[in-house]
Amino acid sequence: MTGFVLWALVASGLAVVVVRRRSVVVAVVTAQALVLAVAALYEAETADDVLAGGALATRAVILAALFAGVVARTRERAPVHARVPPLLRAGLAVVFALALVWLIPDIGLESRDAERAVLTLVAFGIATAGLRRATLLQILGLVLVENGLALAALELPGESSVAVELGVAFDLMLVSIVAVVFHQRIFGLFGAGDTAALRSLRD
Amino acid sequence: MTSREWLALSVPLAPALAAIFVCVAPRRAVSPVGLASACVSALVAGALAAVALARADDPVTGDWLVVDAAAGLFVGVVGVVGLASAITSIAYLGSAETGLVRPERGPRLYWGAFLAFWAVLAAVPLAGNLGVAWLLIEATTAASALLVGFSGKARALEAGWKYLVLTSLGLGVALLGIVLLAPSVSGGLGGLSWSSLASIDGDSERLTVAFVLLLAGLAAKVGWAPVHNWLPDAHSEAPPPVSALLSGALLPAVLVVAWRSDRALAPAVGENLAASLLVAFGLVSLAFAIPFLWRALAWKRLLAYSSLEHMGVLALGLAFATPLAMAGVVVHVVGHALAKALGFYAATPLLSHAPSAASRPATGIGRTSPALGASLGISLGTLAGLPPSPLFTSEVLIIAGGFQAGRTWEAAAAAALLALGFLGLGHALLETIAGRTHRRAPGSPVGLRTVIALTAVATVALLALTAAAPWLPGSDIVDALLETS
């Protein structure tokens, strides 16, 4: 995968950390997954590789439809404010990514740039889930982590396992569907998909 | 394929098919079909457990499927807790309301998710491949999160949401660890069978990082401290039969995967690191749990923190890996599952008898409802490790195993922490049974008869387990588990 594509993936990952509008974040993670799917299909050498790339594309389209539908059905009066302002969020995410790249020196992928991109996307995904309050954005953080891991699977030397890659895509869809059920119920109860409303369980 | 492999495949297949039946069954038939399916699924699980344990010295170890003593033990536990949860679900559904979906769809959603959860849960100990095990564990999250939030109340939604996000993030970290392992095995991600991992060869620094990420990620699902935050909330807010399945079956099933990974990768990362990481998780979990066991907590929340303590004990037993410790692990897994499940089942009549017990400590139940008090007392007494509880025996065996393994300080620290935990739970036991009584709801508590029957069965099983414990060190089952170690 070229350096430009890797940089584009990382930059779009940072956008997920800072952008306020849910629909834009859905578009960004979908575009990321589609770029990965196109790259997988372009570099496919066996039927299994084509199947894995197809699974990634299918996952991207299904999740895009699911999330776009839920954004349309649960319109927020105003975007849910995160606990941490966007610039500080971006700073924390970048520091976390740098720490991860420093702590994990070698993953064994085909290029060091790809390794850094994988770790950065994982860090940005975790930061999104941890620092944002909107329920839908927390789940999109999980999808961002999975996009990073899909990039890793794509850049692994040697043969890939289509069974495991299909399974990962299927599991992510299952988790996303359940998350959407929760989001809709939370929205129905509190009028916003805001995790700040869910703070009663404390010891 | 051998007959054992066919039987192993039918263990998850039976509840999976049942989940589909439940989805298409007429509305009135949903609960009877669910219960009947649970009986069949438990029968199949019991058959596999019996066969796997009887032939512990001759395991089936394929690239995708493994039928050994550990698989037999844990599939048996899933079958027993699953069946008892299905039986108690009838009373729960009779008294519960659901806000997650329209009320008329509640039983169908409940039974569908319950049986789907059972199917993937039963498959976890049978997975012969780390990649497949990861997929199954992630799938348990989706099915069980729906059940945790089943009531649709704000607290249940909070618990379900935390469970979904935190365990999925943890499993994402574990998957990163798996990806790091993949370049070192032939066949990429598909070559991650336990036997392939045992002979893995590669950059030791990368393998160490992969191992730590994998275990830390799985720890989030096992409920080991400090990544256990979802556990008290999910266990306390889920429907009681689901809490039983989460605590008695899900946590130990994921623990098996953590243990298999630990043992398979130990030659590559070093025996000391592999064991020390488990010891660290064990001791930290115990240390985190103790302060909460000393506090006056609502019944289900108290049981949830006790799960944290017991998962810590199991981590220690698996790390010590001597004949004594491994015998302790076997007794602890079974005893904990029975006692904890009984405690959660008793929550349905408890909340009907004393509704304030949902958010405040249950006190004086033995005075106002002796039968219910007996169920709560047997459960809590067993979990506290009060002799002749099998958990007393198992904890003694595990600590003795620690000394046998030469881990003197760790075993001594565990003994001290367990003694503190015993005092906390002992106090809670006295308060629950004979504390000050408050106003109680009139009439017979919901589902009390079922719980009394289950208490009788569980008491006999727990006493039998205590009696069998001294014979376990040196048995074929323990030897087979040690061979895996």
Interface residues (C-beta under 8 A of the other chain):
Chain A: L103 I104 P105 D106 I107 G108 L109 V118 V122 G125 I126 A129 T135 Q138 I139 L142 V145 E146 L149 A152 A153 L156 P157 G158 E159 S160 S161 A163 V164 E165 G167 V168 F170 D171 L174 V175 I177 V178 A179 V181 F182 R185 I186 L189 F190 T195 A197 L198 R199 S200 L201 D203
Chain B: G99 L100 G131 V132 L135 E138 A139 T141 A142 A145 L146 G149 G152 A154 R155 L157 E158 A159 G160 W161 K162 L164 V165 S168 L169 G172 V173 L175 L176 V179 L180 A182 P183 S184 S186 G187 G188 L189 G190 G191 G202 D203 E205 R206 V209 P232 D233 S236 E237 F292 R295 L297 R301
